[in-house]
């Protein structure tokens, strides 16, 4: 899975956070990354609509941005959060929660911000006409240990962007730009395919079929339903990437209860191999088992990594939100049979 990260741009209004964020967004996309841009003004319009500018409301807004950034980061996205985020404590809290966090202080002197402000908001705040204006009548706590500091009164947008990209390369979040040092746009391929779920395409097909057929002779056998055979095919060709086999206990419970794999990757439904308790009692973790289709044809050799009981009614309630057998998921042969085990 591609490693996700969050770039957190903090600084006073008008310092250039949004401009840099948009340039970073374009450059990271050119390098093939999946990018999500969380702009403070946009978030306030939607996710934080109704919040004011008291310290409590500001903290709530930044925590919400941080929460969304954490979910995206753990699923391999390159997140760019652009928000004033004036209070150091809440920024540090987001750093702890997100983990892969790169703080960028977009620094610009107040005198320059006043010159840039075509709406005259800073001038009004200085005259006392606007209350709770960050940097004037409300505090802004500068970062003490930001990974990158850009000074937009002295640097061009390209220079500031290049500094951030260089730090991402140093930290191992992105590879160096092809044919350059990261200071300008990377050369892009004519087209790029969409990355598989989890960032890595799984391929479990074998080339030496006869060798595996020989190996399967004498192994214990499990017959798969048509649905399980279809799931097996999807695992083999990478359609269920990043799954490398039928789910083990931790992945199964995560998918059923939280719609996530144990790694945190979104996955809304279980992919399991079932067996009756009589059959399961003859199996042992660590052994290989031959998987056959309903006609008895060999499909695969399974290394049995986990055997565990599961609650079919709980699965139906959590995944399909019903236990009514009129629902095709609840009524599937695997769900209806009297099995209480799943194997990978």
Backbone as numpy.savetxt, mean C-alpha at the origin, in Angstrom:
# Nx Ny Nz CAx CAy CAz Cx Cy Cz
7.04 -7.29 -3.24 6.20 -6.10 -3.24 7.08 -4.86 -3.24
6.76 -3.88 -4.09 7.50 -2.63 -4.14 7.39 -1.91 -2.80
8.50 -1.40 -2.31 8.52 -0.72 -1.02 7.88 0.65 -1.13
6.89 0.90 -0.32 6.23 2.20 -0.32 6.94 3.19 0.58
6.62 4.45 0.41 7.20 5.48 1.26 6.31 6.72 1.19
6.46 7.59 2.18 5.73 8.86 2.22 6.73 10.01 2.25
6.57 10.93 1.31 7.31 12.20 1.33 6.38 13.21 1.99
6.81 13.77 3.10 5.94 14.72 3.83 6.51 16.12 3.66
5.84 16.92 2.83 6.25 18.30 2.58 5.57 19.21 3.59
6.36 19.88 4.40 5.82 20.78 5.41 6.45 22.16 5.26
5.70 23.19 5.54 6.19 24.56 5.42 5.02 25.53 5.40
5.33 26.80 5.47 4.29 27.82 5.52 3.52 27.92 4.20
2.34 28.49 4.29 1.52 28.69 3.10 2.27 29.57 2.10
2.30 29.13 0.84 2.97 29.90 -0.20 4.44 29.57 -0.37
4.96 28.64 0.44 6.39 28.33 0.36 6.74 27.54 -0.90
5.76 26.88 -1.48 6.02 26.13 -2.71 5.80 24.64 -2.59
5.11 24.20 -1.53 4.90 22.76 -1.30 4.15 22.12 -2.46
3.04 22.72 -2.88 2.21 22.12 -3.93 2.96 22.05 -5.25
3.70 23.10 -5.58 4.46 23.11 -6.83 5.50 22.00 -6.85
6.23 21.85 -5.75 7.23 20.78 -5.66 6.56 19.42 -5.67
5.43 19.30 -4.97 4.72 18.02 -4.93 4.30 17.59 -6.33
3.80 18.52 -7.11 3.37 18.19 -8.47 4.54 17.79 -9.35
5.70 18.45 -9.16 6.88 18.09 -9.94 7.40 16.70 -9.53
7.39 16.43 -8.22 7.78 15.11 -7.74 6.85 14.03 -8.26
5.55 14.32 -8.26 4.55 13.38 -8.75 4.85 12.99 -10.19
5.12 13.98 -11.03 5.41 13.71 -12.44 6.69 12.91 -12.61
7.72 13.26 -11.84 9.01 12.57 -11.99 8.94 11.12 -11.50
8.29 10.89 -10.37 8.18 9.53 -9.86 7.34 8.65 -10.78
6.31 9.22 -11.38 5.52 8.46 -12.35 6.37 8.11 -13.58
7.22 9.04 -14.00 8.11 8.75 -15.12 9.06 7.60 -14.80
9.36 7.45 -13.51 10.25 6.37 -13.09 9.49 5.07 -12.81
8.20 5.07 -13.11 7.43 3.84 -12.99 6.79 3.60 -11.65
6.79 4.58 -10.76 6.18 4.40 -9.45 4.70 4.76 -9.48
3.94 4.05 -8.64 2.53 4.38 -8.44 2.46 5.45 -7.35
1.97 6.62 -7.71 2.04 7.78 -6.82 0.64 8.22 -6.40
0.51 8.59 -5.13 -0.72 9.21 -4.63 -0.35 10.53 -4.00
-1.00 11.59 -4.44 -0.73 12.94 -3.95 -1.83 13.37 -2.99
-1.45 13.67 -1.75 -2.39 14.12 -0.73 -2.11 15.61 -0.45
-2.84 16.46 -1.12 -2.67 17.90 -0.95 -3.54 18.39 0.21
-2.94 19.19 1.07 -3.66 19.64 2.26 -4.96 20.34 1.97
-4.98 21.22 0.96 -6.21 21.95 0.62 -7.29 21.00 0.09
-6.88 20.03 -0.73 -7.85 19.07 -1.27 -8.41 18.19 -0.16
-7.53 17.75 0.75 -7.98 16.91 1.86 -8.98 17.67 2.73
-8.73 18.95 2.96 -9.65 19.75 3.78 -11.02 19.86 3.13
-11.05 19.86 1.80 -12.31 19.98 1.08 -13.14 18.71 1.19
-12.49 17.56 1.32 -13.20 16.28 1.29 -13.08 15.55 2.64
-11.92 14.98 2.92 -11.75 14.16 4.11 -11.94 14.95 5.40
-11.52 16.20 5.41 -11.57 17.00 6.64 -12.57 18.15 6.55
-13.56 17.99 5.70 -14.58 19.04 5.57 -15.27 19.27 6.92
-15.41 20.53 7.29 -16.07 20.86 8.55 -15.11 21.17 9.68
-13.83 20.81 9.51 -12.85 21.15 10.54 -12.44 22.61 10.44
-12.18 23.21 11.60 -11.73 24.59 11.62 -10.22 24.68 11.71
-9.73 25.76 12.34 -8.30 25.98 12.40 -7.79 26.10 13.84
-8.57 25.56 14.78 -8.05 25.46 16.14 -6.93 24.41 16.14
-6.13 24.39 17.19 -5.04 23.40 17.25 -5.60 21.98 17.19
-6.70 21.75 17.88 -7.30 20.41 17.89 -7.73 20.00 16.48
-8.38 20.92 15.76 -8.84 20.61 14.41 -7.66 20.45 13.45
-6.64 21.27 13.61 -5.45 21.12 12.76 -4.80 19.76 12.99
-4.69 19.37 14.26 -4.10 18.06 14.58 -4.92 16.92 13.97
-6.25 17.04 14.06 -7.12 16.01 13.49 -6.91 15.90 11.99
-6.82 17.04 11.32 -6.61 17.05 9.88 -5.30 16.35 9.50
-4.22 16.67 10.21 -2.92 16.08 9.88 -2.90 14.60 10.22
-3.57 14.21 11.30 -3.65 12.78 11.63 -4.40 12.01 10.54
-5.44 12.61 9.98 -6.20 11.95 8.92 -5.34 11.77 7.67
-4.59 12.81 7.32 -3.69 12.68 6.18 -2.66 11.58 6.46
-2.14 11.57 7.69 -1.16 10.55 8.05 -1.72 9.15 8.00
-2.96 8.98 8.41 -3.59 7.65 8.39 -3.73 7.14 6.96
-4.21 8.01 6.07 -4.34 7.60 4.66 -2.97 7.30 4.08
-1.98 8.13 4.40 -0.62 7.91 3.90 -0.07 6.57 4.38
-0.36 6.21 5.63 0.12 4.94 6.17 -0.46 3.76 5.40
-1.77 3.79 5.12 -2.40 2.70 4.38 -1.82 2.58 2.97
-1.63 3.71 2.32 -1.08 3.68 0.96 0.36 3.21 0.96
1.14 3.67 1.94 2.55 3.30 2.00 2.73 1.82 2.20
1.95 1.22 3.09 2.12 -0.21 3.34 1.65 -1.06 2.17
0.97 -0.44 1.22 0.56 -1.16 0.01 1.41 -0.77 -1.20
2.60 -0.24 -0.93 3.58 -0.05 -1.98 3.51 1.25 -2.76
2.67 2.18 -2.32 2.54 3.45 -3.06 3.64 4.42 -2.66
3.97 5.30 -3.58 4.80 6.45 -3.28 3.85 7.60 -2.96
3.79 8.00 -1.71 2.83 9.00 -1.25 3.52 10.35 -1.10
2.89 11.38 -1.63 3.39 12.74 -1.44 2.33 13.50 -0.67
2.61 13.81 0.59 1.69 14.58 1.43 2.19 16.02 1.50
1.34 16.94 1.09 1.70 18.36 1.06 0.74 19.11 1.96
1.20 19.49 3.14 0.35 20.18 4.11 1.21 21.03 5.02
0.68 22.18 5.45 1.44 23.05 6.35 1.90 22.27 7.57
1.01 21.49 8.16 1.31 20.64 9.33 2.23 21.36 10.32
1.70 22.37 11.01 2.56 23.28 11.76 3.17 22.72 13.04
2.59 21.63 13.57 3.02 21.20 14.89 3.93 19.97 14.80
5.10 20.11 15.38 6.15 19.09 15.31 5.69 17.76 15.91
4.95 17.82 17.00 4.53 16.59 17.68 3.69 15.69 16.77
2.78 16.29 16.00 1.90 15.50 15.14 2.68 14.98 13.93
3.60 15.79 13.40 4.45 15.29 12.31 5.28 14.10 12.78
5.84 14.18 13.98 6.64 13.07 14.51 5.77 11.84 14.78
4.53 12.09 15.19 3.60 10.98 15.39 3.34 10.25 14.07
3.14 11.02 13.01 2.94 10.40 11.70 4.19 9.65 11.24
5.35 10.19 11.54 6.61 9.51 11.20 6.66 8.13 11.86
6.31 8.08 13.14 6.34 6.79 13.86 5.33 5.82 13.27
4.13 6.30 12.94 3.07 5.42 12.46 3.36 4.91 11.04
3.89 5.77 10.20 4.10 5.40 8.80 5.38 4.59 8.62
6.43 4.96 9.33 7.68 4.22 9.24 8.56 4.69 8.10
8.17 4.39 6.86 8.94 4.82 5.69 8.55 6.27 5.37
9.17 7.19 6.06 8.73 8.58 6.12 9.92 9.49 5.82
9.77 10.34 4.82 10.82 11.29 4.45 10.27 12.69 4.62
10.76 13.41 5.63 10.27 14.76 5.91 11.06 15.77 5.09
10.33 16.64 4.41 10.95 17.69 3.60 10.45 19.03 4.12
11.37 19.83 4.61 11.02 21.17 5.09 11.16 22.15 3.93
10.02 22.68 3.49 10.01 23.65 2.40 10.10 25.03 3.06
11.31 25.54 3.12 11.60 26.75 3.89 11.56 27.99 2.99
10.96 29.06 3.51 10.92 30.33 2.79 10.69 31.44 3.81
11.50 32.51 3.78 11.34 33.59 4.75 9.98 34.28 4.62
9.49 34.80 5.74 8.19 35.46 5.74 8.17 36.65 4.78
9.28 37.37 4.68 9.32 38.54 3.80 9.06 38.13 2.34
9.63 37.01 1.94 9.42 36.52 0.58 7.99 36.05 0.39
7.42 35.41 1.42 6.04 34.92 1.33 5.07 36.09 1.17
5.33 37.19 1.86 4.48 38.37 1.74 4.54 38.91 0.31
5.74 38.92 -0.29 5.88 39.39 -1.66 5.12 38.51 -2.65
5.14 37.19 -2.40 4.50 36.24 -3.32 2.98 36.24 -3.21
2.45 36.70 -2.09 1.03 36.53 -1.75 0.16 37.51 -2.52
-0.33 37.09 -3.67 -1.15 37.98 -4.51 -2.50 38.27 -3.87
-2.97 37.40 -2.97 -4.26 37.62 -2.31 -4.14 38.57 -1.11
-2.93 38.82 -0.68 -2.73 39.74 0.43 -3.10 39.18 1.79
-3.13 37.82 1.91 -3.54 37.21 3.17 -2.51 37.44 4.28
-1.24 37.36 3.93 -0.21 37.59 4.95 -0.28 39.03 5.47
-0.48 39.96 4.55 -0.56 41.37 4.97 -1.74 41.59 5.91
-2.87 40.95 5.58 -4.05 41.08 6.45 -3.78 40.45 7.81
-3.10 39.29 7.81 -2.81 38.63 9.09 -1.87 39.47 9.93
-0.89 40.09 9.29 0.06 40.95 10.01 -0.67 42.16 10.61
-1.69 42.65 9.90 -2.49 43.78 10.43 -3.52 43.32 11.46
-3.62 42.02 11.70 -4.55 41.51 12.69 -5.95 41.27 12.17
-6.10 41.32 10.85 -7.43 41.16 10.26 -7.81 39.68 10.08
-6.84 38.78 10.13 -7.10 37.34 10.02 -6.51 36.67 11.25
-7.35 35.96 11.97 -6.89 35.25 13.17 -6.40 33.85 12.80
-5.60 33.26 13.68 -5.13 31.88 13.54 -4.47 31.64 12.18
-3.61 32.56 11.77 -2.91 32.43 10.50 -1.50 31.93 10.78
-1.21 30.74 10.31 0.06 30.08 10.63 1.25 30.90 10.15
2.20 31.08 11.05 3.41 31.84 10.74 3.32 33.29 11.15
2.09 33.74 11.45 1.90 35.13 11.87 1.24 35.14 13.25
-0.03 34.78 13.32 -0.75 34.77 14.59 -0.88 33.38 15.18
-0.46 32.35 14.46 -0.42 30.98 14.95 0.98 30.43 14.71
1.50 29.62 15.62 2.90 29.18 15.49 3.10 28.16 14.37
4.32 28.17 13.83 4.79 27.09 12.97 6.09 26.57 13.57
6.10 25.29 13.91 7.26 24.68 14.55 8.12 24.01 13.48
9.28 24.59 13.21 10.15 24.08 12.15 10.65 22.66 12.50
10.82 21.81 11.49 11.38 20.48 11.73 12.80 20.59 12.28
13.14 19.68 13.18 14.49 19.67 13.75 15.41 18.71 13.01
14.82 17.65 12.43 15.65 16.63 11.78 15.06 16.18 10.45
14.65 17.14 9.63 14.09 16.79 8.33 15.16 16.12 7.46
14.74 15.11 6.69 15.68 14.45 5.78 16.18 15.41 4.69
15.31 16.33 4.29 15.67 17.29 3.23 15.16 18.67 3.63
15.96 19.69 3.40 15.53 21.08 3.54 15.71 21.75 2.19
14.63 22.30 1.65 14.73 23.05 0.40 14.39 24.50 0.70
15.14 25.41 0.11 14.97 26.85 0.36 14.48 27.49 -0.93
13.19 27.66 -1.00 12.59 28.04 -2.28 12.81 29.50 -2.64
13.33 30.30 -1.73 13.69 31.67 -2.09 15.02 31.72 -2.82
15.80 30.62 -2.75 17.12 30.57 -3.38 17.21 29.52 -4.49
16.33 28.55 -4.48 16.42 27.42 -5.39 15.28 27.45 -6.41
15.56 26.93 -7.58 14.49 26.73 -8.55 13.70 25.49 -8.15
12.52 25.32 -8.73 11.72 24.12 -8.47 12.51 22.88 -8.86
13.23 22.95 -9.99 14.00 21.81 -10.45 15.10 21.45 -9.45
15.76 22.46 -8.89 16.83 22.19 -7.92 16.28 21.57 -6.65
15.15 22.09 -6.17 14.54 21.53 -4.96 14.08 20.10 -5.20
13.47 19.86 -6.33 13.00 18.51 -6.66 14.17 17.54 -6.76
15.26 18.00 -7.37 16.43 17.14 -7.52 17.01 16.74 -6.16
17.01 17.67 -5.20 17.52 17.36 -3.87 16.70 16.25 -3.21
15.38 16.33 -3.39 14.50 15.32 -2.78 14.69 13.96 -3.46
14.76 13.96 -4.78 14.98 12.71 -5.51 16.31 12.07 -5.13
17.35 12.89 -4.96 18.66 12.36 -4.58 18.59 11.69 -3.21
17.85 12.29 -2.28 17.70 11.68 -0.95 16.92 10.36 -1.04
15.87 10.31 -1.86 15.12 9.07 -2.05 16.03 7.97 -2.61
16.93 8.35 -3.52 17.89 7.38 -4.06 18.85 6.92 -2.96
19.36 7.85 -2.17 20.29 7.51 -1.08 19.65 6.56 -0.07
18.37 6.77 0.19 17.66 5.94 1.17 17.19 4.61 0.58
17.37 4.42 -0.73 17.01 3.16 -1.36 15.56 3.03 -1.75
14.82 4.13 -1.72 13.40 4.07 -2.09 13.20 4.03 -3.60
14.10 4.65 -4.35 14.02 4.62 -5.81 15.41 4.38 -6.35
15.52 3.71 -7.51 16.83 3.55 -8.14 17.27 4.85 -8.79
18.56 5.00 -9.04 19.03 6.21 -9.74 18.38 6.31 -11.11
18.15 7.54 -11.55 17.56 7.76 -12.87 18.50 7.26 -13.94
17.96 6.59 -14.94 18.78 6.06 -16.03 19.46 7.18 -16.78
20.79 7.08 -16.89 21.53 8.04 -17.69 21.67 9.40 -17.06
21.43 9.50 -15.74 21.54 10.83 -15.13 21.69 10.70 -13.64
21.72 11.83 -12.95 21.91 11.86 -11.51 20.63 12.18 -10.77
19.52 12.14 -11.49 18.24 12.42 -10.83 17.87 13.88 -10.83
18.71 14.75 -11.41 18.41 16.18 -11.38 17.34 16.57 -12.38
17.11 15.75 -13.37 16.10 16.05 -14.37 15.21 14.87 -14.61
14.26 14.96 -15.54 13.35 13.86 -15.81 14.09 12.62 -16.26
13.70 11.47 -15.73 14.29 10.21 -16.15 13.75 9.83 -17.52
14.57 9.15 -18.30 14.10 8.66 -19.58 13.08 7.57 -19.35
11.93 7.69 -19.95 10.86 6.72 -19.74 10.77 5.78 -20.91
10.31 4.58 -20.62 10.01 3.64 -21.69 8.80 4.14 -22.45
8.64 3.65 -23.66 7.50 4.09 -24.47 6.19 3.75 -23.78
6.18 2.62 -23.07 4.99 2.26 -22.31 5.42 1.37 -21.18
4.62 1.31 -20.15 4.88 0.43 -19.02 3.60 -0.29 -18.66
3.73 -1.58 -18.40 2.56 -2.34 -17.97 2.24 -2.00 -16.52
1.00 -2.24 -16.14 0.59 -1.99 -14.75 1.24 -3.03 -13.86
1.81 -2.59 -12.75 2.46 -3.51 -11.82 1.43 -4.47 -11.23
1.78 -5.73 -11.03 0.85 -6.67 -10.41 0.57 -6.29 -8.96
-0.53 -6.78 -8.43 -0.89 -6.50 -7.05 0.24 -6.97 -6.13
0.72 -6.08 -5.30 1.84 -6.44 -4.43 3.18 -6.15 -5.05
3.22 -5.79 -6.35 4.46 -5.38 -6.98 5.30 -6.49 -7.59
4.90 -7.77 -7.44 5.70 -8.87 -7.99 4.78 -9.91 -8.62
5.06 -10.27 -9.86 4.25 -11.26 -10.57 4.74 -12.66 -10.22
3.85 -13.49 -9.73 4.17 -14.86 -9.35 3.97 -15.80 -10.53
4.89 -16.73 -10.71 4.76 -17.75 -11.75 5.20 -19.08 -11.15
4.24 -19.97 -10.85 4.54 -21.25 -10.23 4.51 -22.42 -11.21
4.46 -22.13 -12.49 4.45 -23.19 -13.48 5.84 -23.83 -13.59
5.88 -25.12 -13.95 7.15 -25.83 -14.04 7.44 -26.18 -15.49
8.73 -26.24 -15.84 9.13 -26.60 -17.19 9.29 -28.11 -17.34
9.86 -28.75 -16.30 10.13 -30.19 -16.35 8.93 -30.98 -15.84
7.89 -31.03 -16.65 6.63 -31.66 -16.25 6.82 -33.13 -15.91
7.57 -33.86 -16.73 7.73 -35.30 -16.51 8.38 -35.59 -15.16
9.37 -34.79 -14.81 10.04 -34.98 -13.51 9.03 -34.85 -12.37
8.15 -33.86 -12.48 7.16 -33.67 -11.42 6.10 -34.76 -11.44
5.77 -35.27 -12.60 4.83 -36.40 -12.67 5.42 -37.62 -11.98
6.72 -37.84 -12.19 7.38 -38.95 -11.49 7.39 -38.74 -9.99
7.67 -37.50 -9.59 7.71 -37.19 -8.17 6.35 -37.36 -7.51
5.28 -37.13 -8.26 3.93 -37.20 -7.70 3.47 -38.63 -7.44
4.11 -39.61 -8.13 3.72 -41.00 -7.93 4.04 -41.43 -6.50
3.10 -42.03 -5.86 3.28 -42.48 -4.49 2.95 -41.46 -3.43
2.70 -40.21 -3.86 2.30 -39.20 -2.88 0.83 -39.35 -2.51
0.48 -38.88 -1.33 -0.93 -38.79 -0.97 -1.62 -37.85 -1.95
-2.91 -38.05 -2.13 -3.62 -37.29 -3.15 -4.79 -36.50 -2.56
-5.04 -35.35 -3.14 -6.22 -34.55 -2.82 -6.92 -34.20 -4.13
-8.22 -34.45 -4.17 -9.00 -34.08 -5.35 -9.60 -32.70 -5.12
-9.45 -31.85 -6.12 -9.92 -30.48 -6.02 -11.28 -30.33 -6.69
-12.11 -29.48 -6.13 -13.35 -29.11 -6.81 -13.00 -28.24 -8.02
-13.97 -28.01 -8.88 -13.73 -27.18 -10.06 -13.29 -25.77 -9.65
-13.89 -25.26 -8.58 -13.52 -23.92 -8.12 -12.09 -23.91 -7.60
-11.71 -24.94 -6.82 -10.35 -24.98 -6.30 -9.32 -25.17 -7.42
-9.68 -25.96 -8.43 -8.79 -26.13 -9.58 -8.60 -24.79 -10.30
-9.67 -24.02 -10.39 -9.56 -22.69 -11.00 -8.67 -21.78 -10.17
-8.83 -21.84 -8.83 -7.97 -21.04 -7.95 -6.51 -21.46 -8.10
-6.27 -22.76 -8.22 -4.91 -23.26 -8.40 -4.30 -22.69 -9.68
-5.07 -22.69 -10.75 -4.58 -22.14 -12.02 -4.23 -20.67 -11.87
-5.07 -19.90 -11.17 -4.81 -18.48 -10.98 -3.55 -18.24 -10.15
-3.31 -19.11 -9.16 -2.08 -19.00 -8.38 -0.88 -19.28 -9.27
-0.99 -20.33 -10.09 0.15 -20.77 -10.91 0.58 -19.71 -11.91
-0.37 -19.04 -12.54 -0.03 -18.08 -13.61 0.14 -16.65 -13.09
-0.04 -16.44 -11.77 0.17 -15.11 -11.21 -1.07 -14.25 -11.14
-2.23 -14.83 -11.47 -3.47 -14.07 -11.39 -3.84 -13.68 -9.98
-3.31 -14.42 -8.99 -3.54 -14.10 -7.59 -2.27 -13.55 -6.93
-1.37 -13.00 -7.71 -0.17 -12.38 -7.13 -0.58 -11.40 -6.03
0.11 -11.39 -4.88 1.38 -12.05 -4.59 1.26 -13.42 -3.93
0.07 -14.05 -3.95 -0.04 -15.38 -3.34 0.82 -16.38 -4.10
1.60 -17.16 -3.36 2.43 -18.20 -3.96 1.81 -19.58 -3.77
0.72 -19.63 -3.06 0.02 -20.88 -2.82 -1.30 -20.59 -2.15
-2.03 -21.63 -1.78 -3.25 -21.43 -1.01 -2.89 -20.80 0.33
-3.81 -20.04 0.88 -3.49 -19.23 2.07 -3.17 -20.08 3.29
-2.21 -19.61 4.05 -1.95 -20.16 5.37 -2.85 -19.44 6.38
-2.78 -19.86 7.62 -3.70 -19.38 8.64 -3.72 -17.86 8.78
-2.52 -17.25 8.89 -2.46 -15.80 9.13 -3.07 -15.01 7.98
-2.75 -15.42 6.74 -3.32 -14.73 5.59 -4.83 -14.95 5.52
-5.26 -16.17 5.82 -6.69 -16.48 5.78 -7.47 -15.61 6.78
-7.00 -15.57 8.02 -7.71 -14.80 9.04 -7.69 -13.31 8.71
-6.57 -12.83 8.16 -6.50 -11.43 7.77 -7.49 -11.10 6.67
-7.59 -11.99 5.66 -8.52 -11.75 4.55 -9.96 -11.78 5.02
-10.29 -12.71 5.90 -11.68 -12.86 6.36 -12.09 -11.71 7.28
-11.23 -11.38 8.23 -11.62 -10.43 9.27 -11.32 -8.97 8.92
-10.26 -8.73 8.14 -9.83 -7.35 7.90 -9.66 -7.02 6.43
-9.89 -8.00 5.53 -9.69 -7.79 4.08 -8.25 -7.41 3.77
-7.31 -7.96 4.56 -5.89 -7.74 4.33 -5.14 -9.05 4.53
-4.06 -9.24 3.76 -3.14 -10.32 4.05 -2.34 -9.97 5.30
-1.61 -10.94 5.82 -0.80 -10.70 7.02 0.21 -9.59 6.79
0.65 -9.41 5.54 1.60 -8.35 5.20 0.98 -6.97 5.22
-0.36 -6.89 5.28 -1.06 -5.61 5.22 -1.62 -5.29 3.85
-1.28 -6.11 2.85 -1.77 -5.88 1.49 -3.26 -6.19 1.40
-4.01 -5.32 0.74 -5.45 -5.50 0.62 -5.77 -6.82 -0.09
-6.67 -7.61 0.52 -7.11 -8.88 -0.08 -8.46 -9.23 0.54
-9.55 -9.11 -0.20 -10.89 -9.18 0.41 -11.52 -10.56 0.53
-10.90 -11.61 0.00 -11.56 -12.92 0.03 -10.52 -14.02 0.23
-10.88 -15.09 0.96 -9.94 -16.18 1.19 -9.75 -17.06 -0.04
-8.53 -17.57 -0.22 -8.21 -18.53 -1.27 -7.63 -19.75 -0.57
-8.46 -20.75 -0.33 -8.05 -21.90 0.47 -8.32 -23.21 -0.25
-7.63 -24.23 0.22 -7.83 -25.59 -0.27 -8.46 -26.38 0.87
-9.64 -26.93 0.65 -10.38 -27.56 1.73 -10.28 -29.08 1.68
-10.54 -29.68 2.79 -10.58 -31.15 2.89 -11.49 -31.52 4.03
-12.11 -32.68 3.94 -12.91 -33.16 5.07 -11.97 -33.48 6.22
-12.52 -33.58 7.41 -11.67 -33.86 8.57 -11.04 -35.24 8.46
-11.75 -36.20 7.87 -11.18 -37.54 7.69 -9.94 -37.49 6.81
-10.03 -36.74 5.71 -8.89 -36.62 4.81 -7.77 -35.84 5.48
-8.13 -34.72 6.14 -7.12 -33.87 6.76 -6.36 -34.60 7.87
-7.03 -35.53 8.55 -6.37 -36.25 9.65 -5.22 -37.13 9.16
-5.24 -37.46 7.87 -4.17 -38.28 7.30 -3.04 -37.47 6.70
-3.12 -36.13 6.81 -2.09 -35.27 6.24 -1.21 -34.70 7.35
0.02 -34.38 6.99 0.97 -33.82 7.95 1.65 -32.60 7.35
1.80 -31.58 8.15 2.51 -30.40 7.68 3.94 -30.77 7.31
4.41 -30.19 6.21 5.77 -30.45 5.76 5.89 -31.51 4.68
4.81 -32.25 4.42 4.87 -33.28 3.38 4.33 -32.74 2.06
4.65 -33.44 0.97 4.14 -33.09 -0.35 2.91 -33.92 -0.66
1.97 -33.29 -1.37 0.70 -33.94 -1.71 0.42 -33.69 -3.19
-0.08 -34.72 -3.88 -0.46 -34.56 -5.29 -1.87 -34.01 -5.36
-2.06 -32.96 -6.16 -3.38 -32.36 -6.34 -3.95 -32.80 -7.68
-5.15 -33.35 -7.64 -5.80 -33.87 -8.84 -7.09 -33.11 -9.10
-7.50 -33.08 -10.38 -8.81 -32.50 -10.67 -9.89 -33.55 -10.45
-11.13 -33.22 -10.74 -12.24 -34.12 -10.44 -12.18 -35.42 -11.25
-11.47 -35.38 -12.40 -11.34 -36.58 -13.23 -10.13 -37.42 -12.86
-9.33 -36.95 -11.91 -8.16 -37.70 -11.47 -6.87 -37.30 -12.17
-6.88 -36.25 -12.99 -5.67 -35.81 -13.68 -4.81 -34.98 -12.74
-3.50 -35.24 -12.77 -2.56 -34.50 -11.92 -2.49 -33.04 -12.35
-2.63 -32.15 -11.38 -2.55 -30.72 -11.65 -1.28 -30.10 -11.07
-0.89 -30.54 -9.86 0.22 -29.89 -9.17 0.69 -30.77 -8.03
1.87 -30.43 -7.53 2.38 -31.02 -6.29 2.42 -29.91 -5.25
1.76 -30.13 -4.15 1.64 -29.12 -3.09 2.55 -29.47 -1.93
3.34 -28.50 -1.47 4.07 -28.65 -0.21 3.15 -28.14 0.90
2.79 -29.01 1.80 1.78 -28.70 2.81 2.41 -27.90 3.94
2.22 -26.58 3.89 2.86 -25.68 4.85 2.02 -25.46 6.10
0.72 -25.64 6.01 -0.14 -25.30 7.15 -1.45 -26.06 7.04
-1.94 -26.55 8.16 -3.27 -27.15 8.24 -3.97 -26.51 9.43
-5.18 -26.02 9.20 -5.85 -25.32 10.29 -7.37 -25.40 10.12
-8.10 -25.40 11.23 -9.57 -25.42 11.15 -10.10 -24.05 10.80
-11.27 -24.01 10.19 -11.90 -22.71 9.94 -13.40 -22.80 10.12
-14.00 -21.66 10.38 -15.42 -21.54 10.68 -16.13 -21.05 9.42
-16.86 -21.96 8.75 -17.50 -21.60 7.48 -18.56 -20.52 7.67
-19.29 -20.58 8.79 -20.33 -19.58 9.02 -19.73 -18.20 9.25
-18.64 -18.16 10.03 -17.96 -16.88 10.26 -17.43 -16.32 8.94
-16.85 -17.19 8.12 -16.33 -16.75 6.83 -17.45 -16.16 5.97
-18.59 -16.82 5.95 -19.71 -16.32 5.15 -20.17 -14.95 5.64
-20.28 -14.80 6.96 -20.74 -13.53 7.54 -19.75 -12.40 7.26
-18.45 -12.67 7.42 -17.45 -11.62 7.28 -17.18 -11.26 5.82
-17.13 -12.28 4.95 -16.76 -12.03 3.57 -17.96 -11.64 2.72
-19.07 -12.37 2.87 -20.23 -12.15 2.01 -21.36 -11.41 2.72
-21.19 -11.21 4.04 -22.17 -10.48 4.85 -23.54 -11.18 4.88
-23.54 -12.49 4.67 -24.78 -13.26 4.74 -24.43 -14.73 4.89
-25.36 -15.50 5.47 -25.22 -16.96 5.52 -26.27 -17.63 4.65
-26.97 -16.84 3.87 -28.01 -17.35 2.98 -27.37 -18.14 1.84
-27.75 -19.42 1.69 -27.15 -20.26 0.65 -27.58 -19.83 -0.74
-28.52 -18.88 -0.84 -28.86 -18.34 -2.16 -27.71 -17.52 -2.72
-26.81 -17.08 -1.84 -25.63 -16.35 -2.31 -24.64 -17.35 -2.89
-24.12 -17.11 -4.10 -23.24 -18.09 -4.74 -21.97 -18.39 -3.96
-21.44 -17.41 -3.24 -20.25 -17.67 -2.45 -20.53 -18.59 -1.29
-21.66 -18.37 -0.62 -22.04 -19.22 0.50 -22.43 -20.62 0.01
-23.02 -20.69 -1.17 -23.54 -21.96 -1.69 -22.52 -22.76 -2.47
-21.28 -22.25 -2.60 -20.29 -22.98 -3.39 -20.04 -24.35 -2.79
-19.66 -25.34 -3.59 -19.42 -26.69 -3.08 -18.43 -26.72 -1.94
-17.37 -25.90 -2.02 -16.38 -25.88 -0.96 -16.98 -25.39 0.34
-17.84 -24.37 0.26 -18.44 -23.81 1.47 -19.46 -24.77 2.07
-20.15 -25.57 1.23 -21.22 -26.41 1.74 -20.73 -27.73 2.29
-19.58 -28.22 1.78 -19.18 -29.55 2.22 -18.78 -29.53 3.69
-18.79 -30.69 4.30 -18.56 -30.78 5.74 -17.07 -30.82 6.03
-16.35 -29.82 5.52 -14.92 -29.78 5.76 -14.62 -28.73 6.83
-13.58 -28.95 7.57 -13.23 -28.00 8.62 -11.73 -27.73 8.61
-11.11 -27.95 7.45 -9.68 -27.73 7.35 -9.35 -27.01 6.06
-8.28 -26.29 6.08 -7.78 -25.65 4.86 -6.29 -25.90 4.79
-5.77 -26.08 3.60 -4.35 -26.39 3.45 -3.73 -25.50 2.40
-2.45 -25.26 2.55 -1.74 -24.49 1.53 -0.82 -25.42 0.76
